[in-house]
Amino acid sequence: MTAKLTPLTPAQATREARTALGAAGRADVRRVTSRHSATTGGRLDGTVRTDVHLYPHTDRDAVADALRALPDVVQASAGTDTVTIYRTATRTVGGPTNPARLTPHEAVHRSRLIHPEWTAADHVAWLTDQGYPLVAVHGRTQAEATVAEWLAQQQTTPPAEGTPPAAGRRSR
């Protein structure tokens, strides 16, 4: 069964953030707002930014921890009076979320096994097409540098037991 990408709407993201905060006993916040955070080629890429505006007495770390529990959170940061999270499109497979979704690092590792000729820029473009918001969150230059670092680590790390060899390479 193929996973279907269902875009996360800002209204849905705001409702889910409020629910998570209430469940964690952190509903005492000034305001919760969400909006699409990036476009790719003139279209929304599925990344939603949610800002939780805090009262001065609110524990920002506890609010950030409650929001990190939401599905598909790719980044969370706490400022002096705001906690911001970025979420990507939700993958659905017979239910609301797919907890088995690969992290960007794991996705690069697997795609490298299939496409050993790809550069870091190729991997970043593929990740963006798959709904991973690396470029939206970090910018293209930083995303490519991060992926290049992951690829370099994979070159120096022996494959795990049971991992098939990369295409074009024979195991001994």
Secondary structure, 3 states (H helix, E strand, C coil): CCCEEECCCHHHHHHHHHHHHHHCCCCCCCEEEEEECCEECCEECCCEEEEEECCCCCCHHHHHHHHHCCCCEEEEEECCCEEEEEECCEEECCCCCCCCCCCHHHHHHHHHHHCCCCCHHHHHHHHHHCCCCHHHHHCHHHHHHHHHHHHHHHHHCCCCCCCCCCCCCCCC
